[in-house]
């Protein structure tokens, strides 16, 4: 497994190493066209209609369609944007009553590319939601790595 995720006291920590420079990885995480190309899998769900105002205080949102046809939405607000090192934003998913949690995404250059670290905090039902979201972040980081590395 390339991505690792752990859940401790309702805090998710996920990490992956991507064989590309931080600038390229940051673009994959912040460009609406790129996000729609890689975030999701036809067997689970696909995201679409990414809307982004990439600045502190700017809003973002996306829609998703599950393989069974169910629709969902998630969005939030950017709290910090420091390309290509840091993104911090709120996460408000429809499947959790739009409760806000916080995602911190750190990109660190390495000798072989970029280490991406996600820290996701602020869950209401810390055990149940965090466990499922932890597995979700592993998949998301692996999809991002596959997308970025395939284009290299």
N, CA and C atoms as a LAMMPS dump frame, in Angstrom:
ITEM: TIMESTEP
0
ITEM: NUMBER OF ATOMS
456
ITEM: BOX BOUNDS ff ff ff
-5.0000000000000000e+02 5.0000000000000000e+02
-5.0000000000000000e+02 5.0000000000000000e+02
-5.0000000000000000e+02 5.0000000000000000e+02
ITEM: ATOMS id mol type element x y z
1 1 1 N 0.843 -1.172 0
2 1 2 C 0 0 0
3 1 3 C 0.89 1.238 0
4 2 1 N 0.618 2.158 -0.872
5 2 2 C 1.451 3.356 -0.979
6 2 3 C 1.06 4.425 0.025
7 3 1 N -0.228 4.598 0.268
8 3 2 C -0.679 5.631 1.199
9 3 3 C -0.93 5.001 2.556
10 4 1 N -0.601 5.739 3.587
11 4 2 C -0.839 5.285 4.954
12 4 3 C -1.807 6.243 5.613
13 5 1 N -2.695 5.728 6.448
14 5 2 C -3.609 6.58 7.212
15 5 3 C -3.781 5.991 8.594
16 6 1 N -3.832 6.855 9.581
17 6 2 C -4.094 6.402 10.941
18 6 3 C -5.143 7.321 11.56
19 7 1 N -5.91 6.756 12.479
20 7 2 C -6.933 7.516 13.184
21 7 3 C -6.646 7.375 14.672
22 8 1 N -6.398 8.498 15.319
23 8 2 C -6.112 8.493 16.743
24 8 3 C -6.908 9.617 17.385
25 9 1 N -7.821 9.269 18.281
26 9 2 C -8.67 10.255 18.974
27 9 3 C -9.412 11.146 17.993
28 10 1 N -9.872 10.555 16.886
29 10 2 C -10.66 11.305 15.922
30 10 3 C -9.863 12.198 15.002
31 11 1 N -8.551 12.063 14.984
32 11 2 C -7.696 12.833 14.083
33 11 3 C -7.14 11.879 13.034
34 12 1 N -7.345 12.214 11.76
35 12 2 C -6.821 11.408 10.667
36 12 3 C -5.486 11.986 10.239
37 13 1 N -4.515 11.102 10.085
38 13 2 C -3.234 11.482 9.508
39 13 3 C -2.973 10.526 8.365
40 14 1 N -2.825 11.071 7.17
41 14 2 C -2.581 10.257 5.983
42 14 3 C -1.369 10.832 5.264
43 15 1 N -0.643 9.955 4.591
44 15 2 C 0.61 10.382 3.967
45 15 3 C 0.907 9.535 2.75
46 16 1 N 1.53 10.171 1.755
47 16 2 C 1.997 9.452 0.567
48 16 3 C 3.188 10.202 -0.009
49 17 1 N 4.037 9.477 -0.703
50 17 2 C 5.148 10.066 -1.445
51 17 3 C 4.781 9.99 -2.922
52 18 1 N 4.859 11.136 -3.606
53 18 2 C 4.52 11.212 -5.03
54 18 3 C 5.776 11.603 -5.799
55 19 1 N 6.07 10.88 -6.874
56 19 2 C 7.269 11.109 -7.676
57 19 3 C 7.052 12.27 -8.643
58 20 1 N 6.949 13.468 -8.082
59 20 2 C 6.788 14.7 -8.859
60 20 3 C 7.105 15.865 -7.926
61 21 1 N 7.519 17.001 -8.485
62 21 2 C 7.839 18.148 -7.633
63 21 3 C 6.591 18.739 -6.964
64 22 1 N 6.781 19.432 -5.832
65 22 2 C 5.636 20.014 -5.114
66 22 3 C 4.744 20.911 -5.979
67 23 1 N 5.321 21.673 -6.895
68 23 2 C 4.509 22.552 -7.751
69 23 3 C 3.505 21.747 -8.577
70 24 1 N 3.945 20.604 -9.097
71 24 2 C 3.062 19.747 -9.908
72 24 3 C 1.97 19.118 -9.049
73 25 1 N 2.338 18.664 -7.856
74 25 2 C 1.364 18.051 -6.954
75 25 3 C 0.358 19.104 -6.496
76 26 1 N 0.826 20.293 -6.155
77 26 2 C -0.067 21.365 -5.719
78 26 3 C -1.089 21.684 -6.812
79 27 1 N -0.632 21.742 -8.068
80 27 2 C -1.555 22.01 -9.183
81 27 3 C -2.627 20.92 -9.284
82 28 1 N -2.239 19.661 -9.097
83 28 2 C -3.217 18.564 -9.165
84 28 3 C -4.25 18.666 -8.056
85 29 1 N -3.865 19.27 -6.925
86 29 2 C -4.772 19.424 -5.789
87 29 3 C -5.621 20.682 -5.84
88 30 1 N -5.324 21.585 -6.782
89 30 2 C -6.018 22.874 -6.779
90 30 3 C -6.592 23.294 -8.123
91 31 1 N -6.377 22.528 -9.154
92 31 2 C -6.92 22.859 -10.474
93 31 3 C -8.223 22.078 -10.682
94 32 1 N -9.35 22.761 -10.893
95 32 2 C -10.643 22.069 -11.016
96 32 3 C -10.678 20.991 -12.104
97 33 1 N -10.043 21.239 -13.231
98 33 2 C -10.031 20.251 -14.31
99 33 3 C -9.255 19.009 -13.905
100 34 1 N -8.114 19.218 -13.267
101 34 2 C -7.327 18.064 -12.812
102 34 3 C -8.052 17.287 -11.724
103 35 1 N -8.638 17.981 -10.767
104 35 2 C -9.355 17.298 -9.687
105 35 3 C -10.463 16.403 -10.241
106 36 1 N -11.22 16.912 -11.205
107 36 2 C -12.303 16.118 -11.798
108 36 3 C -11.75 14.897 -12.538
109 37 1 N -10.523 15.005 -13.054
110 37 2 C -9.925 13.892 -13.793
111 37 3 C -9.491 12.752 -12.876
112 38 1 N -9.077 13.052 -11.647
113 38 2 C -8.523 11.985 -10.818
114 38 3 C -9.287 11.662 -9.541
115 39 1 N -10.086 12.561 -9.009
116 39 2 C -10.715 12.308 -7.698
117 39 3 C -11.96 11.453 -7.879
118 40 1 N -11.803 10.179 -7.652
119 40 2 C -12.902 9.232 -7.755
120 40 3 C -12.523 8.034 -8.59
121 41 1 N -13.433 7.085 -8.614
122 41 2 C -13.237 5.837 -9.33
123 41 3 C -14.613 5.377 -9.794
124 42 1 N -14.718 4.906 -11.019
125 42 2 C -16.028 4.536 -11.565
126 42 3 C -16.724 3.44 -10.761
127 43 1 N -15.979 2.648 -10.013
128 43 2 C -16.579 1.596 -9.203
129 43 3 C -17.145 2.13 -7.88
130 44 1 N -16.756 3.347 -7.497
131 44 2 C -17.191 3.928 -6.22
132 44 3 C -18.005 5.201 -6.44
133 45 1 N -17.336 6.239 -6.907
134 45 2 C -17.971 7.528 -7.181
135 45 3 C -17.031 8.346 -8.056
136 46 1 N -17.582 9.352 -8.714
137 46 2 C -16.784 10.3 -9.5
138 46 3 C -17.173 11.703 -9.063
139 47 1 N -16.18 12.578 -8.979
140 47 2 C -16.459 13.981 -8.67
141 47 3 C -16.561 14.775 -9.964
142 48 1 N -17.304 15.869 -9.899
143 48 2 C -17.467 16.74 -11.063
144 48 3 C -17.889 18.123 -10.57
145 49 1 N -17.894 19.073 -11.479
146 49 2 C -18.329 20.444 -11.193
147 49 3 C -17.556 21.058 -10.014
148 50 1 N -16.227 20.979 -10.084
149 50 2 C -15.387 21.614 -9.068
150 50 3 C -15.44 23.125 -9.249
151 51 1 N -15.732 23.835 -8.193
152 51 2 C -15.745 25.306 -8.167
153 51 3 C -14.733 25.74 -7.109
154 52 1 N -13.792 26.613 -7.48
155 52 2 C -12.74 26.973 -6.537
156 52 3 C -12.36 28.441 -6.641
157 53 1 N -12.251 29.075 -5.484
158 53 2 C -11.735 30.431 -5.358
159 53 3 C -10.524 30.306 -4.426
160 54 1 N -9.371 30.017 -5.021
161 54 2 C -8.178 29.592 -4.286
162 54 3 C -7.468 30.779 -3.625
163 55 1 N -8.008 31.184 -2.484
164 55 2 C -7.425 32.253 -1.675
165 55 3 C -8.01 32.136 -0.281
166 56 1 N -7.291 32.618 0.745
167 56 2 C -7.881 32.589 2.085
168 56 3 C -9.237 33.306 2.087
169 57 1 N -10.248 32.629 2.606
170 57 2 C -11.609 33.154 2.589
171 57 3 C -12.4 32.749 1.364
172 58 1 N -11.723 32.211 0.341
173 58 2 C -12.394 31.764 -0.874
174 58 3 C -13.134 30.454 -0.642
175 59 1 N -14.214 30.275 -1.353
176 59 2 C -15.038 29.066 -1.228
177 59 3 C -14.64 28.035 -2.282
178 60 1 N -14.949 26.774 -1.976
179 60 2 C -14.764 25.689 -2.93
180 60 3 C -15.919 24.702 -2.778
181 61 1 N -16.216 23.959 -3.849
182 61 2 C -17.24 22.923 -3.779
183 61 3 C -17.074 21.954 -4.938
184 62 1 N -17.666 20.775 -4.761
185 62 2 C -17.709 19.786 -5.832
186 62 3 C -18.937 18.911 -5.633
187 63 1 N -19.355 18.295 -6.7
188 63 2 C -20.449 17.331 -6.681
189 63 3 C -19.847 15.944 -6.885
190 64 1 N -20.559 14.93 -6.435
191 64 2 C -20.119 13.551 -6.667
192 64 3 C -21.331 12.692 -6.989
193 65 1 N -21.098 11.704 -7.853
194 65 2 C -22.145 10.746 -8.206
195 65 3 C -21.6 9.351 -7.933
196 66 1 N -22.299 8.63 -7.059
197 66 2 C -21.891 7.278 -6.723
198 66 3 C -22.176 6.321 -7.854
199 67 1 N -21.54 5.16 -7.824
200 67 2 C -21.766 4.155 -8.858
201 67 3 C -23.22 3.681 -8.872
202 68 1 N -23.924 3.885 -7.748
203 68 2 C -25.348 3.537 -7.676
204 68 3 C -26.253 4.708 -8.052
205 69 1 N -25.663 5.831 -8.473
206 69 2 C -26.436 6.994 -8.909
207 69 3 C -26.718 8.02 -7.828
208 70 1 N -26.367 7.743 -6.577
209 70 2 C -26.614 8.719 -5.511
210 70 3 C -25.725 9.938 -5.701
211 71 1 N -26.289 11.093 -5.359
212 71 2 C -25.58 12.364 -5.494
213 71 3 C -25.188 12.885 -4.119
214 72 1 N -24.054 13.543 -4.065
215 72 2 C -23.63 14.205 -2.833
216 72 3 C -22.839 15.448 -3.204
217 73 1 N -22.585 16.273 -2.207
218 73 2 C -21.798 17.477 -2.417
219 73 3 C -20.893 17.688 -1.216
220 74 1 N -19.796 18.334 -1.463
221 74 2 C -18.89 18.726 -0.385
222 74 3 C -18.29 20.066 -0.783
223 75 1 N -18.045 20.887 0.202
224 75 2 C -17.45 22.193 -0.056
225 75 3 C -16.875 22.746 1.213
226 76 1 N -16.445 23.978 1.147
227 76 2 C -15.875 24.619 2.317
228 76 3 C -15.24 25.934 1.961
229 77 1 N -14.295 26.33 2.798
230 77 2 C -13.616 27.605 2.649
231 77 3 C -12.122 27.404 2.86
232 78 1 N -11.321 28.073 2.035
233 78 2 C -9.872 28.025 2.216
234 78 3 C -9.488 28.914 3.39
235 79 1 N -8.709 28.352 4.307
236 79 2 C -8.23 29.103 5.466
237 79 3 C -6.809 29.609 5.246
238 80 1 N -5.956 28.777 4.64
239 80 2 C -4.588 29.156 4.282
240 80 3 C -4.248 28.559 2.928
241 81 1 N -3.592 29.358 2.089
242 81 2 C -3.134 28.917 0.775
243 81 3 C -1.708 29.431 0.611
244 82 1 N -0.744 28.515 0.593
245 82 2 C 0.666 28.874 0.466
246 82 3 C 1.32 27.94 -0.548
247 83 1 N 1.147 28.239 -1.868
248 83 2 C 1.681 27.354 -2.9
249 83 3 C 3.214 27.329 -2.872
250 84 1 N 3.834 26.211 -3.119
251 84 2 C 3.26 24.873 -3.261
252 84 3 C 3.405 24.054 -1.981
253 85 1 N 3.337 24.695 -0.828
254 85 2 C 3.633 24.014 0.426
255 85 3 C 2.433 23.645 1.288
256 86 1 N 1.377 24.456 1.274
257 86 2 C 0.334 24.274 2.276
258 86 3 C -1.04 24.687 1.766
259 87 1 N -2.025 23.861 2.093
260 87 2 C -3.451 24.17 1.889
261 87 3 C -4.167 23.792 3.175
262 88 1 N -4.938 24.716 3.723
263 88 2 C -5.798 24.399 4.859
264 88 3 C -7.195 24.882 4.494
265 89 1 N -8.179 23.99 4.648
266 89 2 C -9.541 24.345 4.255
267 89 3 C -10.549 23.579 5.1
268 90 1 N -11.755 24.143 5.146
269 90 2 C -12.831 23.428 5.819
270 90 3 C -13.432 22.422 4.844
271 91 1 N -14.037 21.394 5.419
272 91 2 C -14.627 20.276 4.671
273 91 3 C -16.049 20.109 5.2
274 92 1 N -17.048 20.378 4.349
275 92 2 C -18.456 20.309 4.748
276 92 3 C -19.209 19.375 3.796
277 93 1 N -19.314 18.077 4.142
278 93 2 C -19.977 17.127 3.253
279 93 3 C -21.48 16.995 3.523
280 94 1 N -22.222 16.797 2.458
281 94 2 C -23.671 16.624 2.595
282 94 3 C -24.011 15.37 3.389
283 95 1 N -23.197 14.321 3.271
284 95 2 C -23.495 13.057 3.966
285 95 3 C -23.266 13.141 5.472
286 96 1 N -22.721 14.255 5.947
287 96 2 C -22.516 14.452 7.385
288 96 3 C -23.25 15.706 7.855
289 97 1 N -24.361 16.033 7.176
290 97 2 C -25.161 17.194 7.568
291 97 3 C -24.439 18.514 7.408
292 98 1 N -23.447 18.569 6.541
293 98 2 C -22.642 19.76 6.273
294 98 3 C -21.863 20.237 7.497
295 99 1 N -21.593 19.32 8.443
296 99 2 C -20.753 19.658 9.595
297 99 3 C -19.347 19.985 9.09
298 100 1 N -18.754 21.055 9.6
299 100 2 C -17.419 21.481 9.161
300 100 3 C -16.328 20.787 9.959
301 101 1 N -15.392 20.213 9.25
302 101 2 C -14.15 19.728 9.826
303 101 3 C -13.035 20.459 9.064
304 102 1 N -11.791 20.225 9.442
305 102 2 C -10.675 20.96 8.84
306 102 3 C -9.641 20.002 8.276
307 103 1 N -9.198 20.295 7.047
308 103 2 C -8.171 19.52 6.364
309 103 3 C -6.921 20.38 6.225
310 104 1 N -5.811 19.835 6.675
311 104 2 C -4.5 20.482 6.497
312 104 3 C -3.694 19.598 5.554
313 105 1 N -3.248 20.152 4.43
314 105 2 C -2.494 19.417 3.42
315 105 3 C -1.121 20.07 3.286
316 106 1 N -0.102 19.327 3.714
317 106 2 C 1.268 19.835 3.66
318 106 3 C 2.036 19.099 2.568
319 107 1 N 2.774 19.843 1.749
320 107 2 C 3.596 19.269 0.694
321 107 3 C 5.05 19.595 1.012
322 108 1 N 5.866 18.55 1.1
323 108 2 C 7.273 18.718 1.449
324 108 3 C 8.13 18.087 0.357
325 109 1 N 9.081 18.858 -0.205
326 109 2 C 9.959 18.264 -1.215
327 109 3 C 10.835 17.172 -0.604
328 110 1 N 11.059 16.111 -1.377
329 110 2 C 11.947 15.021 -0.982
330 110 3 C 12.921 14.779 -2.13
331 111 1 N 13.865 13.903 -1.93
332 111 2 C 14.841 13.615 -2.986
333 111 3 C 14.191 12.959 -4.202
334 112 1 N 13.031 12.313 -4.008
335 112 2 C 12.374 11.632 -5.128
336 112 3 C 11.052 12.284 -5.545
337 113 1 N 10.701 13.421 -4.959
338 113 2 C 9.447 14.069 -5.337
339 113 3 C 8.854 14.895 -4.214
340 114 1 N 7.661 14.481 -3.757
341 114 2 C 6.92 15.249 -2.759
342 114 3 C 6.255 14.318 -1.761
343 115 1 N 6.411 14.629 -0.489
344 115 2 C 5.653 13.933 0.556
345 115 3 C 4.418 14.776 0.825
346 116 1 N 3.251 14.156 0.712
347 116 2 C 1.982 14.819 0.993
348 116 3 C 1.471 14.296 2.324
349 117 1 N 1.189 15.204 3.255
350 117 2 C 0.649 14.833 4.56
351 117 3 C -0.701 15.517 4.738
352 118 1 N -1.691 14.719 5.051
353 118 2 C -3.039 15.211 5.338
354 118 3 C -3.298 15.029 6.833
355 119 1 N -3.797 16.069 7.48
356 119 2 C -4.287 15.971 8.851
357 119 3 C -5.716 16.49 8.818
358 120 1 N -6.673 15.634 9.17
359 120 2 C -8.098 15.975 9.101
360 120 3 C -8.661 15.895 10.515
361 121 1 N -9.215 17.007 11
362 121 2 C -9.693 17.098 12.379
363 121 3 C -11.096 17.688 12.439
364 122 1 N -11.733 17.547 13.619
365 122 2 C -12.997 18.23 13.872
366 122 3 C -14.248 17.431 13.61
367 123 1 N -14.172 16.113 13.704
368 123 2 C -15.341 15.27 13.466
369 123 3 C -16.27 15.263 14.675
370 124 1 N -17.59 15.219 14.418
371 124 2 C -18.571 15.116 15.507
372 124 3 C -18.518 13.715 16.108
373 125 1 N -18.762 12.693 15.263
374 125 2 C -18.708 11.291 15.69
375 125 3 C -17.3 10.813 15.369
376 126 1 N -16.386 11.069 16.272
377 126 2 C -14.97 10.882 15.979
378 126 3 C -14.627 9.478 15.528
379 127 1 N -15.142 8.466 16.162
380 127 2 C -14.742 7.102 15.831
381 127 3 C -15.28 6.659 14.476
382 128 1 N -16.597 6.727 14.284
383 128 2 C -17.211 6.195 13.067
384 128 3 C -16.834 6.998 11.829
385 129 1 N -16.978 8.297 11.896
386 129 2 C -16.706 9.139 10.725
387 129 3 C -15.218 9.138 10.406
388 130 1 N -14.397 9.298 11.417
389 130 2 C -12.96 9.372 11.176
390 130 3 C -12.425 8.076 10.577
391 131 1 N -12.9 6.929 11.043
392 131 2 C -12.415 5.654 10.512
393 131 3 C -12.707 5.549 9.019
394 132 1 N -13.948 5.814 8.616
395 132 2 C -14.306 5.757 7.202
396 132 3 C -13.584 6.806 6.383
397 133 1 N -13.427 7.995 6.935
398 133 2 C -12.743 9.072 6.23
399 133 3 C -11.251 8.773 6.108
400 134 1 N -10.677 8.109 7.096
401 134 2 C -9.275 7.706 7.009
402 134 3 C -9.027 6.785 5.832
403 135 1 N -9.906 5.808 5.652
404 135 2 C -9.79 4.915 4.49
405 135 3 C -9.993 5.702 3.198
406 136 1 N -10.912 6.663 3.232
407 136 2 C -11.147 7.511 2.066
408 136 3 C -9.916 8.307 1.676
409 137 1 N -9.214 8.877 2.652
410 137 2 C -8.007 9.644 2.347
411 137 3 C -6.919 8.762 1.748
412 138 1 N -6.804 7.517 2.175
413 138 2 C -5.829 6.615 1.555
414 138 3 C -6.125 6.471 0.064
415 139 1 N -7.389 6.221 -0.264
416 139 2 C -7.766 6.08 -1.68
417 139 3 C -7.497 7.365 -2.447
418 140 1 N -7.895 8.505 -1.877
419 140 2 C -7.737 9.792 -2.563
420 140 3 C -6.256 10.069 -2.844
421 141 1 N -5.397 9.841 -1.87
422 141 2 C -3.969 10.084 -2.083
423 141 3 C -3.401 9.151 -3.149
424 142 1 N -3.855 7.915 -3.175
425 142 2 C -3.387 6.989 -4.209
426 142 3 C -3.875 7.407 -5.591
427 143 1 N -5.132 7.868 -5.697
428 143 2 C -5.63 8.367 -6.988
429 143 3 C -4.811 9.571 -7.438
430 144 1 N -4.506 10.483 -6.524
431 144 2 C -3.715 11.681 -6.866
432 144 3 C -2.336 11.268 -7.365
433 145 1 N -1.686 10.343 -6.655
434 145 2 C -0.356 9.895 -7.06
435 145 3 C -0.39 9.248 -8.435
436 146 1 N -1.369 8.394 -8.687
437 146 2 C -1.477 7.747 -9.998
438 146 3 C -1.633 8.778 -11.1
439 147 1 N -2.476 9.78 -10.875
440 147 2 C -2.719 10.824 -11.871
441 147 3 C -1.446 11.615 -12.162
442 148 1 N -0.808 12.093 -11.11
443 148 2 C 0.371 12.944 -11.274
444 148 3 C 1.513 12.153 -11.9
445 149 1 N 1.763 10.945 -11.427
446 149 2 C 2.879 10.163 -11.918
447 149 3 C 2.656 9.678 -13.348
448 150 1 N 1.41 9.449 -13.743
449 150 2 C 1.115 9.031 -15.122
450 150 3 C 1.41 10.151 -16.107
451 151 1 N 1.271 11.392 -15.665
452 151 2 C 1.499 12.539 -16.531
453 151 3 C 2.976 12.928 -16.58
454 152 1 N 3.78 12.334 -15.715
455 152 2 C 5.211 12.714 -15.653
456 152 3 C 6.021 12.13 -16.778
